[in-house]
Each structure stands twice: as structure tokens, then as C-alpha cells.
């Protein structure tokens, strides 16, 4: 009788141990969820879509962000040579048709840079000539060589394009002074010398000055830091936003993009002022384990939709606050619902209970 109960107790103990360990055996790291999401958005030899959807076309912006993320984890895209050729052909068609868009041109060249591919010399010369045509007499660059419309955004992307084709920028002092003249009394920067400050333009101003090797040339460093930190949500009772950054004074949801813009600019000016722990927790809460990507919190939707672009902002922000990306090594399983996991779990419970009943009845006989 004593052995009968001892065996029963041991069997029940094994049951609980098995039930307790099954989820951990099936668990995956945050990194695994993230990379799976990116890979699932790949369209072989063409690039990446911005979200997992059969109708989503290739996005040039999502492609450069996706390539950057997977490269960080040592993962290569499919059919690399075909992808390289396709991206270079798109650039060539832009110039053949005279439909050059500096933003798409940047995404294409940066993608090829990540893929370690060098475009032809003739194409480089065409790009260089185009970029020179966007330079404005008073400083800054326009978005087209046929336009005089100038902004911090277009100036930043043109400067990046010069870098990608290994060409130097003439009159750096002129362009730096133009950027500084976009400063406003609140410490932020407007898109040009006549516009009010916005977070995005302040972010571009910081990046341009840093690219020119003179981030400390900001018109008023302390005021700019105050302006950037004014978007931080420091109220612990605001569970949905605490740790994130608003994009402006009227929004009610902190965004992954605005959080990245603020933190990137602050990290360039004074990294000691970063609010690390709350922001990391806030970002990790944005990871969507239905698909593994990151999604912004929005009004009126229970199921958030992840995108490669929002995932990029989350990933880059984590790199600023956690350069080793140790937070992405954490295993998480409980937030993921999967029918196979449920079937395996219930099947295991049923099997073990069946063994318990069998042993109990056999002992009685």
C-alpha cells in the first residue's frame, strides 16, 4: 500500500513539473520574434514590405530598415545578387526618366551600402550632378534640382547622399549657418527660417550638425535639450505612455518614432540625460507577439498592427539605451497564443493523466 501511494505521488509530481516546463521549452526570445517578423516581410530579390500582408508591395523605406536590422543579427536576405541588381536598376530608371526622389534615392543607396554593393561610376556622377543642383545660394539643399523649396529634411537627406557616394560637401560653413538660423526661441528648430519648431526638424538639425562634426554649435544647447525633454512622459500613473515621448503638444499617445527622434538627438548632445529604464520598458511593451514586430498604441483598436518602420524605430531606440541589446535576449512565451502550443499542452496533460489512472488501477489489481 505504501509503495502504491509513493508511486502515485511521484507520478503527480512529474505531471506538474512537465506542465510547468512545457511553456519554457516552447519559449522564444524577443530577438527571435523580431527577426521572424522581419524575415516574413521579405519579398525575395525585390526588398521588404512594411507589414505582413499579401497585398503589401515592396517599400523602399522598409527595405533599408529591414536590411539594417537583420544585418545586426548576422542574417542575410534571400537572393542577394538579384536584390542588389534590382535596387541599382531602380536608381538608373529614376535618372533615365528624370523622376529622381531624394528620399527614395537615399533608401536605395543606403540599402546597397548595407549590402556592400558599389554602383557604377556613371551613376555616381549622375547622382553627384543632381545633388549639386539642389544646393541653394543662401545655404541648405532643396528636395529637387529643379526646385528652390528648402527644408531641414531635404538638407539632411542630401548630406547623407553625398556621404553614400563618397563625395565631399562644399561650403559646409554656409550650410551649417543656415541650419542654425532655423533655431527658435524655444530651443527647437523649424523646417526653415520662417517656421515654428517641431520635434522632427529639431532631430534633423541635430543630425546635420553632428554629421558636420559640430553638434555643439547648436544655437543654445541647454534650450534644445529642454525642448526635447519636454516631450517625455514622466507620469508613472500614465501606464500607456510612461517612458515614451509625445510627438507634439496635442497628441495623447507616445509614439515609437517620436521617442526615437528625441532620444537620438539627446544622445548626440548629452547622453547622460537619457531616461533609460522607463523608456526601455515602454518600448518592450510595444512588441506585438501576434507577429513579433513592434506597434504603436492607437485609439480604438485592441489588436495593434506591427510594421517594419515602427519596428525599426523601436530597435534603434533600444540600441541607444541598451547597446548590447541584452533586453532582446529575454525569453518570453506567455504573451504568445498558438494553437499548436495549446494542443501539445493539453495532449501532454491528457497523456500523463492517463498514465496516472493506468498505474493506479494496475496497482489496485
C-alpha positions as CSV (number, residue, x, y, z in Angstrom):
1,X,0.0,0.0,0.0
2,X,2.8,2.3,0.9
3,X,4.6,1.8,-2.4
4,X,1.3,2.4,-4.3
5,X,0.9,5.9,-2.9
6,X,4.5,6.7,-3.2
7,X,4.4,5.9,-6.9
8,X,1.2,7.9,-7.3
9,X,2.8,10.9,-5.6
10,X,5.9,10.7,-7.8
11,X,3.7,10.5,-10.9
12,X,1.7,13.5,-9.9
13,X,4.9,15.4,-9.2
14,X,6.2,14.6,-12.6
15,X,2.9,15.8,-14.1
16,X,3.3,19.2,-12.5
17,X,6.9,19.5,-13.5
18,X,6.0,18.7,-17.1
19,X,3.2,21.1,-17.2
20,X,5.4,23.8,-15.7
21,X,8.3,23.2,-18.1
22,X,6.4,22.9,-21.4
23,X,5.9,26.6,-21.9
24,X,9.6,27.3,-21.3
25,X,10.6,24.6,-23.7
26,X,8.4,26.3,-26.3
27,X,9.5,29.8,-25.4
28,X,11.4,32.1,-27.8
29,X,13.5,35.2,-27.2
30,X,12.3,38.7,-28.2
31,X,15.1,38.7,-30.8
32,X,13.7,35.6,-32.3
33,X,10.2,37.1,-32.6
34,X,11.7,40.3,-34.0
35,X,13.8,38.6,-36.7
36,X,11.0,36.3,-37.7
37,X,8.7,39.3,-38.3
38,X,11.3,41.0,-40.5
39,X,12.0,37.8,-42.5
40,X,8.3,37.2,-43.0
41,X,8.1,40.6,-44.7
42,X,10.7,39.8,-47.3
43,X,9.8,39.7,-50.9
44,X,12.7,37.7,-52.4
45,X,15.0,39.6,-54.8
46,X,12.9,42.8,-54.5
47,X,13.0,44.0,-51.0
48,X,10.7,44.1,-48.0
49,X,7.1,45.2,-47.4
50,X,6.2,47.3,-44.4
51,X,3.8,44.8,-42.9
52,X,2.8,41.1,-43.2
53,X,0.0,41.3,-45.8
54,X,-0.3,39.6,-49.2
55,X,-1.3,42.9,-50.7
56,X,1.6,44.9,-49.3
57,X,4.0,46.0,-52.0
58,X,7.7,46.5,-51.6
59,X,8.6,49.6,-49.5
60,X,11.9,51.2,-50.2
61,X,11.9,52.7,-46.7
62,X,11.0,49.4,-45.1
63,X,13.7,47.6,-47.1
64,X,16.6,49.7,-45.8
65,X,15.3,49.4,-42.3
66,X,14.8,45.7,-42.5
67,X,18.2,45.1,-44.0
68,X,19.8,47.1,-41.2
69,X,18.0,45.1,-38.5
70,X,18.8,41.6,-39.9
71,X,22.4,42.5,-40.5
72,X,22.7,43.3,-36.8
73,X,21.9,39.7,-36.1
74,X,24.1,38.2,-38.9
75,X,21.1,37.4,-41.1
76,X,21.3,37.8,-44.9
77,X,18.3,38.4,-47.3
78,X,17.4,35.9,-50.0
79,X,18.9,36.2,-53.5
80,X,21.3,39.0,-52.5
81,X,22.8,39.5,-56.0
82,X,19.3,39.7,-57.6
83,X,18.3,42.2,-54.9
84,X,21.4,44.3,-55.5
85,X,20.8,44.4,-59.2
86,X,17.1,45.3,-58.8
87,X,17.8,48.2,-56.4
88,X,20.5,49.6,-58.7
89,X,18.2,49.3,-61.7
90,X,15.5,51.3,-59.8
91,X,18.1,54.1,-59.4
92,X,19.0,54.0,-63.0
93,X,15.4,54.2,-64.1
94,X,14.9,57.3,-61.8
95,X,17.6,59.1,-63.7
96,X,16.6,57.8,-67.2
97,X,13.1,59.1,-66.6
98,X,14.2,62.2,-64.7
99,X,12.0,61.3,-61.8
100,X,14.5,61.4,-59.0
101,X,13.2,61.5,-55.5
102,X,15.9,62.2,-52.9
103,X,14.2,60.2,-50.2
104,X,13.8,57.1,-52.3
105,X,17.3,57.6,-53.7
106,X,18.6,57.6,-50.1
107,X,16.7,54.5,-49.2
108,X,18.1,52.7,-52.3
109,X,21.7,53.8,-51.8
110,X,21.6,53.0,-48.1
111,X,20.2,49.6,-48.8
112,X,23.0,48.9,-51.3
113,X,25.5,50.2,-48.8
114,X,24.3,47.7,-46.2
115,X,24.5,45.0,-48.8
116,X,28.1,46.2,-49.5
117,X,27.4,46.8,-53.2
118,X,29.0,49.6,-55.2
119,X,27.1,51.2,-58.0
120,X,28.6,52.1,-61.4
121,X,30.8,55.2,-61.8
122,X,28.4,56.8,-64.4
123,X,25.5,56.5,-62.0
124,X,27.6,58.0,-59.2
125,X,28.4,61.0,-61.5
126,X,24.7,61.4,-62.3
127,X,23.9,61.4,-58.6
128,X,26.6,63.9,-57.8
129,X,25.5,66.3,-60.5
130,X,21.9,66.0,-59.3
131,X,22.9,66.7,-55.7
132,X,24.9,69.8,-56.7
133,X,21.8,71.1,-58.4
134,X,19.9,71.0,-55.1
135,X,22.3,73.4,-53.3
136,X,20.9,76.8,-52.5
137,X,22.8,80.1,-52.6
138,X,21.9,81.0,-49.0
139,X,22.7,77.6,-47.6
140,X,20.8,74.3,-47.3
141,X,19.5,72.0,-50.0
142,X,16.2,71.5,-51.8
143,X,14.4,68.2,-52.5
144,X,15.0,68.5,-56.3
145,X,17.5,70.1,-58.7
146,X,14.5,72.0,-60.3
147,X,13.2,73.4,-57.0
148,X,14.2,76.1,-54.6
149,X,12.0,74.8,-51.8
150,X,14.4,74.2,-49.0
151,X,14.0,72.4,-45.6
152,X,16.0,70.7,-42.9
153,X,14.6,67.4,-44.1
154,X,15.8,67.7,-47.6
155,X,19.1,69.1,-46.4
156,X,19.7,66.1,-44.2
157,X,18.9,63.6,-46.9
158,X,21.1,65.4,-49.5
159,X,24.0,65.4,-47.0
160,X,23.5,61.7,-46.4
161,X,23.5,61.1,-50.2
162,X,26.9,62.9,-50.5
163,X,28.2,60.5,-47.9
164,X,26.9,57.4,-49.7
165,X,28.7,58.3,-52.9
166,X,31.8,59.4,-51.1
167,X,31.7,63.0,-52.2
168,X,32.5,66.0,-50.1
169,X,30.2,68.9,-49.5
170,X,31.5,72.4,-50.4
171,X,30.6,75.4,-48.3
172,X,30.0,73.5,-45.1
173,X,30.1,76.7,-43.0
174,X,27.3,78.2,-45.2
175,X,25.1,75.2,-44.7
176,X,25.8,75.0,-41.0
177,X,24.8,78.6,-40.6
178,X,21.6,78.1,-42.5
179,X,20.7,75.3,-40.1
180,X,21.5,77.4,-37.1
181,X,19.2,80.2,-38.4
182,X,16.3,77.7,-38.3
183,X,16.5,77.9,-34.5
184,X,13.6,79.3,-32.5
185,X,13.5,80.9,-29.0
186,X,12.0,77.7,-27.5
187,X,15.2,75.8,-28.3
188,X,13.7,73.8,-31.1
189,X,14.2,74.2,-34.9
190,X,11.7,74.8,-37.7
191,X,11.8,73.3,-41.1
192,X,13.2,76.5,-42.4
193,X,14.0,80.0,-41.1
194,X,10.3,81.1,-41.0
195,X,8.6,78.0,-39.4
196,X,7.8,77.1,-35.8
197,X,9.8,74.4,-34.0
198,X,8.8,70.7,-34.4
199,X,10.4,67.7,-32.9
200,X,11.2,66.1,-36.3
201,X,13.0,69.3,-37.5
202,X,14.9,69.6,-34.3
203,X,16.0,66.0,-34.7
204,X,17.2,66.7,-38.3
205,X,19.1,69.8,-37.1
206,X,21.0,67.8,-34.5
207,X,21.8,65.1,-37.1
208,X,23.0,67.6,-39.7
209,X,25.3,69.4,-37.2
210,X,26.6,66.0,-35.9
211,X,27.3,64.9,-39.5
212,X,29.3,68.1,-39.9
213,X,31.2,67.3,-36.8
214,X,29.9,70.3,-34.8
215,X,26.9,69.2,-32.7
216,X,28.0,71.7,-30.0
217,X,27.3,74.5,-32.5
218,X,23.6,74.4,-31.6
219,X,22.4,77.9,-31.0
220,X,21.5,77.1,-27.4
221,X,22.4,73.6,-26.3
222,X,20.6,73.7,-23.0
223,X,17.4,75.2,-24.5
224,X,17.4,72.5,-27.2
225,X,17.8,69.8,-24.6
226,X,14.9,71.3,-22.6
227,X,12.8,71.4,-25.7
228,X,13.5,67.7,-26.5
229,X,12.9,66.6,-22.9
230,X,9.6,68.4,-22.9
231,X,8.1,65.6,-24.9
232,X,9.0,63.0,-22.3
233,X,6.1,61.4,-20.4
234,X,7.2,61.2,-16.8
235,X,3.9,60.4,-15.2
236,X,4.1,56.8,-13.8
237,X,0.3,56.6,-13.5
238,X,0.0,57.1,-17.3
239,X,0.7,53.4,-17.9
240,X,0.3,53.5,-21.7
241,X,2.8,56.4,-22.2
242,X,5.2,56.5,-19.2
243,X,8.7,56.3,-20.6
244,X,7.8,57.3,-24.1
245,X,7.9,60.7,-25.9
246,X,5.0,62.5,-27.5
247,X,5.4,63.9,-31.0
248,X,3.8,67.3,-30.2
249,X,1.8,69.1,-27.5
250,X,-1.6,67.8,-28.6
251,X,-1.1,64.1,-29.1
252,X,-2.3,61.7,-26.4
253,X,-0.2,58.6,-27.3
254,X,3.6,58.4,-27.2
255,X,5.0,57.1,-30.5
256,X,7.9,54.9,-31.3
257,X,9.1,57.3,-34.0
258,X,8.9,60.4,-31.7
259,X,10.6,58.5,-28.9
260,X,13.5,57.6,-31.3
261,X,13.7,61.2,-32.7
262,X,14.0,62.6,-29.2
263,X,16.4,60.1,-27.8
264,X,18.7,60.1,-30.9
265,X,19.0,63.9,-30.7
266,X,19.6,63.8,-27.0
267,X,22.2,61.1,-27.2
268,X,24.2,63.2,-29.7
269,X,24.1,66.2,-27.5
270,X,24.3,64.8,-24.0
271,X,23.7,61.0,-23.5
272,X,23.8,61.5,-19.7
273,X,20.3,62.9,-19.9
274,X,18.6,59.8,-21.3
275,X,15.8,58.3,-19.2
276,X,16.8,54.7,-19.8
277,X,14.9,52.2,-17.7
278,X,11.3,53.6,-18.1
279,X,11.8,54.0,-21.8
280,X,13.2,50.5,-22.3
281,X,10.2,49.1,-20.5
282,X,7.8,51.2,-22.5
283,X,9.4,50.1,-25.8
284,X,9.3,46.4,-24.9
285,X,5.6,46.7,-24.1
286,X,5.1,47.7,-27.7
287,X,6.3,44.4,-29.0
288,X,3.4,42.6,-30.6
289,X,3.7,38.8,-30.2
290,X,0.9,38.1,-32.7
291,X,3.6,38.7,-35.3
292,X,6.8,39.6,-33.4
293,X,7.1,43.2,-34.6
294,X,6.6,46.5,-32.8
295,X,3.4,48.5,-33.0
296,X,2.3,51.9,-31.7
297,X,-0.5,52.2,-29.3
298,X,-3.6,53.7,-31.1
299,X,-7.0,54.7,-30.0
300,X,-9.9,52.3,-30.5
301,X,-8.1,49.2,-31.7
302,X,-7.5,46.2,-29.4
303,X,-5.2,44.4,-31.9
304,X,-2.3,46.6,-33.0
305,X,-0.7,46.3,-36.4
306,X,3.1,46.0,-36.5
307,X,5.2,47.5,-39.2
308,X,8.8,47.3,-40.3
309,X,9.1,51.0,-39.9
310,X,7.8,51.2,-36.4
311,X,9.9,48.1,-35.5
312,X,13.0,50.0,-36.8
313,X,12.3,52.9,-34.5
314,X,11.9,50.6,-31.6
315,X,15.1,48.6,-32.5
316,X,17.2,51.7,-32.9
317,X,16.0,53.3,-29.7
318,X,16.9,50.1,-27.8
319,X,20.4,50.2,-29.4
320,X,20.8,53.7,-28.0
321,X,19.7,52.7,-24.5
322,X,21.0,49.1,-24.5
323,X,23.9,48.9,-27.0
324,X,24.4,45.2,-26.3
325,X,20.6,44.5,-27.0
326,X,20.5,42.3,-23.9
327,X,16.8,43.1,-23.5
328,X,16.1,41.3,-26.7
329,X,17.7,38.1,-25.4
330,X,14.9,37.7,-22.8
331,X,12.7,34.7,-23.3
332,X,9.0,35.4,-23.5
333,X,6.3,32.9,-24.2
334,X,3.2,33.8,-22.1
335,X,2.0,36.6,-24.4
336,X,2.1,34.5,-27.5
337,X,-1.0,32.4,-28.2
338,X,-0.5,29.5,-30.5
339,X,-3.0,26.6,-31.2
340,X,-0.1,24.1,-31.6
341,X,1.2,25.0,-28.1
342,X,-2.3,24.6,-26.7
343,X,-2.8,21.2,-28.4
344,X,0.6,20.0,-27.2
345,X,0.0,21.2,-23.7
346,X,-3.5,19.6,-23.4
347,X,-2.3,16.4,-25.1
348,X,0.6,16.1,-22.6
349,X,-1.7,16.7,-19.7
350,X,-4.1,14.1,-21.0
351,X,-1.3,11.6,-21.6
352,X,0.1,11.9,-18.2
353,X,-3.3,11.7,-16.5
354,X,-3.9,8.6,-18.5
355,X,-0.7,7.1,-17.2
356,X,-1.6,8.0,-13.6
357,X,-5.0,6.3,-13.9
358,X,-3.5,3.3,-15.5
359,X,-0.8,2.9,-12.8
360,X,-3.4,3.4,-10.1
361,X,-5.8,0.8,-11.5
362,X,-3.0,-1.7,-12.1
363,X,-1.8,-1.3,-8.5
364,X,-5.3,-2.0,-7.2
365,X,-5.5,-5.2,-9.2
